[in-house]
């Protein structure tokens, strides 16, 4: 079964690359008048993996790392925080987006979370604790994730589209933030792609 899933992902990835196109971008103030509290960006992109995969393959994922990291970088550029004590990368994958957070907030504690053991392992190899002592990675499910300490930034690049019930999830994430914190979200707008019609 795993071979079939990897072959399916290979077929999706072998299609000619199409450029990313920003389809929506907005910044929403919070109800307490905190500026730039929520950053939301949606991107149109080609499907690069099958949503039916039981676990992600970091090697296949990083084959298109530049294309996958570009929206993450653009989303982070829209975050108005000057500093952060704690930043959380929900759905961190192999750590490419977590690495952006570490670079942007060098004095922050940065936590990357993902529900894929292979992605967490890859992220730990990318940002080893010995070299990046303020970065750590945890296996968790976004649908039930809650922080032990309220973060200044909750960052979710191309992750929340896999999680149902946004009407409950997004308010819960907002309530988890430290005062003045930012929830930054980017979701690919690819529901019309063949991989999502099955």
N, C-alpha and C positions, 0 to 999 in steps of 0.2 A: 504494500500500500504506500509506504514512504517513497519508493522509487517512482510510483505513478504521480505522487504529489510533486516531487522534485522535477519530473519530466514536464508536468503541467506548468510549473513555475518557469522552467527553461523556455517553453514555447511562448509564454507571455512576455518573457524578457527578451526574446530574440526578435520581437517585432521592432520595426524601425522606431527610434526614439522620436517623440514629438516634443516640442518645446513646452515648458511650463507656462501657463497663462494665469495671471491673477484674475479671479472672477469676482471675489468679494474681499473687501478689507474694511474693517471698522474698529473704532475704539469707543468703548462705552464707559461713561462715568458711572461710579457706584452711587447708591442712594445717599451716601454720606458726603457727596461732593469731592471724593478723592479723584484727582485727575488721572486719566489713563489707567483705570483700575482693571478693565478687561480689554485685552487685545484679541481680536478674532480675525483670522485670515483664512480664506478658502481658496484652494488652488485646483485648477484642472490639470490633471497629469495622466499619463498612460498607466494602465494597470501593470504593476511589476511583479506582483505575487498573487497567488490564489487566496481568497479569504477563507477557503476551506482547509488550509494547511493546519495540521495538528500542532506543529512547532515550526518556528521560523529557522531558516538556514542562514546563518550570518555570512557565509561565503557568497551565497547568491545575493543577499541583501547589499553587501559592500561592493559588489561588482558595479553597481550604479550609485556609488556613494556620492559623487559630486552632484548628480541630479537629485538625490534624496536629501542632501544637506542644504542645497540652495534655498528651499522654502524655510528651513529651520533657521538659517542665518538671517533671512529677511524678516521672519517673525521676531527674532530676538532684537533686531535693529529697531523695531517699533516699541519695545519695552522701555519706558521712560525712567526706570529706577536708576539712580546714580550708584547705589551700593545695595548689597543684600547680605544679611547674616546667614540665611538659609534659603537655598533654591532647590526645588524638586523637579526632576525631569520625569514626567509620567510617560510610560511607554518608551523608555530610553533606547531600546534596540541594542545595537552593538556599541553604543557609547559615543557616536559621532555628534549627536546633539548635546550630550552631557559635556563633551569636550568644549563645545562653544560656551556653555555656561561657566565652566572652570576658567576659560580665558577671559570672559567678560567680567566675572566677579571673583578675582583671585583670592580675596580674603574670606569668601563665603564658604560655608559647609555646603556641599552639593551632593544630593542623593539622587541616583538614577534608579527607577523601578521599572520592571517589566514582568510579564507573566510567562516569558519564555526562558527556561533554564539555559538554553544554548546562547541566547542573546546576552543574558547576564554574564555568563562565562566569558564571552567575547568582549563585553564592555570592561570587565575586570582585567583582561589581558591588555586592552587598549590604554586604560588608565590605572596602572598598578598602584596599590596602596603605598608601596615604598616610595614611589616618585610623586604621587598625588595624595598625600595623607588627608586632605580635606574632602576628597571624593570617595563615596562608597556606593555600593549597588545592592539592591534588595529585590528578591522575588516577591511580587505581589500582583493582585488583580485590581485594576483601576476601579471596577464597579464597587468594590468593598474597601478600597484603600482609605485610610485616615492617617494624618500625620501625628506623630507623638508631640511635636513642637510646631506651632503655627509658622509656616514658611512665609518669607517676604515675596517669593515668586513660585508659583506653580506653573510649569511650562509643559505643554502637551503638543508636540509636533507630530502630526499624522498618526494619532493614536486613538482619539476619542470617537472616530467614525466606526470603530470596532465595538464600542461600548453602547449598549441600549439605554433607553430612559434618560435622555438628556434633560428632561424637565425636572428630574430629581437630582441627577448627577451635578449639573452646573451650579445650582444654588448651594449644594453641599460643599463643593470645592471652594466656592466663594466664602462660605462661612468658615472654612478651614484656614483662611489666610490671616497673617498677622495684620494689625492695623496699618492701613496704607499699602498693603500688599497688592500684587498684580497676578491675575490669572491670564496667561497668554496661551491661546489655542489656535492651532492651524489644522484644518481638516480638508483632505483632498475632496474635490467635488467630482467624484467619478461613479456616481450611482447609475449613470447611463451606459457605462462600459460593459462589454460582454461578460466579464467576470462577476458582475453584480446582477446579471439578469438570470443566472442559472437557478 
